[in-house]
Amino acid sequence: MTLSPFDRKSLMAVGEALEIAEERTADYYKFSSMHWRGHRYDVKTLSALKREQIIPDAFALLNKFSMVIEGRGCGINTRDFYLICLQDHKILEALKRDKELGLLPLLVYVFTHELVHIVRFCNFFQRFEVSGKDREKEEALVHRTTYDILKDLTLPRLAYILESYRDHRICDMTISYLS
């Protein structure tokens, strides 16, 4: 089965959505631009993903990489880096299935959700490696926070998305180590 990647117009929406999500998330957590830069992450869409980063049941996969950095005289340090792997095909399927959804507000929701996870991991509010009930609790908390961040944003179809995906878990997480 061929998976559909975003077209050029959709990729422009990705950039706009990320900008909105970053701004809203930074405002919510009262981050300065300097503090925000401490949260290292990047975004990839389907055309740039490796096979193992493509998943069948979520809008995004959040990967964590720990980079080993040798310091001068201080030993070895690690620095965490997160990768938001957008699942274009799943997002496009949802848009096809439900005409009330809109690409931009759905992407704003997905990015905000993932950025909340990243903030929580980077600030040690939550460990990345959790499973079972702890993972379910984390997802519920992240969803509530995402809702709080976005509930006052005026964006067509966003209220519908917040209501539609209230109880859904749309993030899967994996961890990798780079040296």
N, C-alpha and C positions, 0 to 999 in steps of 0.2 A: 504494500500500500504506500502510495506517495504522500508524503506529508507536505502541506502547503505552508511556505514561508510568507512572511509579510512582504507586501510590495513596497515600492518607494513611498507612496502616500502614507501607508501604515507605519513605515519607519519614522516618518516625520512626526506622527502621533506618539510614537515611543519616546522620542526626545522631549516633546512637549509634556507628556505625562510624567516623565521622570523629573523634569524641572518643577512641576507643580507639587509632586509628592515630596521632593527634597525640601522645598520651601515650607510646605505645611508641617512636615515632620520636624524640621528645625525650629519652627515657631512653637510647636507644641512642647518640645523639650527645652526651649529657650537656649538653643545653641547659637554661638557666634559662628561666623564662617570659618574661623580658625579651628574651633572645636569640631565642627562638622568634617573637616579634612582629616581628622584623626580616625574616622570610620572608613577604612579602606575597602572599597568595593568597585565592581565593574558590572556591566550588563552585556549579555550576549543574546542574540536572537537565534532562531532555528538554523539559519544558514551557517552560523559560526560554531555550532555545538558539536561536540564529539558524540558518538553513538551512545555512550553510557550517560550522557547528560540529557538525553531525550527520554521523556517519561510519558506514560499513557493517561495519567489520571490527575494532573494538576496543571495550573496555569503557569507555575514557575517552580524551578528547582533551585534551592539555595545551597551552594557548595561553600565549604570553608577550607582554606588552604593555610597552613602554617609554614611560613618561610623562615628558615634558619639563617640568622645573620651573625657572623662572627664579629664581636666587638673588640676594640683595642684594649687589652688588659682587663677587660671586664668579663671575659668568658664568652659563652654563646647565648644569644638572645633569640627569641622567636617573635615573629610579627604575624598576626592573623590578617587574612585577606579574604573577602567574601565575593562570590560570583553569583549574580542573579541570572539564571538561565531561563529566559522566557520561552515558553512552549507555544510558539506562534500557532501551530496546528490546533491546539486545544482552545486557544482564545478565538480563533477564526471559526471553529466548530460551534462554540457557544454563541457567537454573533449570528451565525446562520440558523441555529436552533431557536433563538429567542430574539425576535426583531425589536423588542423593547430595549435591549442592551445597546450601548454605544461603545465604539472602540476606545475613544479617549477616556471616558469615565471608568471603563473597566480596567484599562491600564493604570490609571491613577490609583484605583483601589489596589491592584496587584502590587504596584511599586510601593505604595505606602505600607501595605502589610509586610512586605519583605524588609523595608527600611526599619520598621519597628523591631523586627527580629534582630536585625544587625545592630541597632542601638542597644538593645537588651544584652546581646552577646558581648559587644565591645565594652560595655560598662559593667559587665559582670553581674547583671541582674538575673541572668539565666545562663546555664551552661548550654553549649551547643549540643553536646552528646546526652540527650535524654530519650527515654522511651516510655511506652505504656501510658499510665495515668498522668505522669508528669508532663509528657508531651501533649496530651489532651488538654491539660490545665494551661500549658503555655499557649497553645493555639487559641483557646477561649480568651485568654487575657490579651493576646495580640489582636484578636478580632475586635474585642471591646475597645482597645486603644485605637485601632484603625478607624473604627466608627467615630470615636470621640474626635479624632483629628479631622475627619472629613465631613462630619454631620452638618457643619455650617458653610461648607463650600458650595457656592452657586455654580453648578455645572449641569447642563441638561443630562437627564437620565441617571445621574449619580444616586439620587434618593432611591430609585428603583433597584439599582445594583446593591446598595447598602442593605436594603430589605431582602432582596433575592438571595444574597450570599451570606446572610447573617450567620447561619449555622454550618457553613461549609468550611472545610479545611482545604486550602488551596496551595499549600506549600509542602514540599518534601525536602528533607535535608540530608546531605552527605558530607563527609569530612575526608580530606586528603592532606598529606604532608609533602611539602616540597623542601628540598635541601640544596 
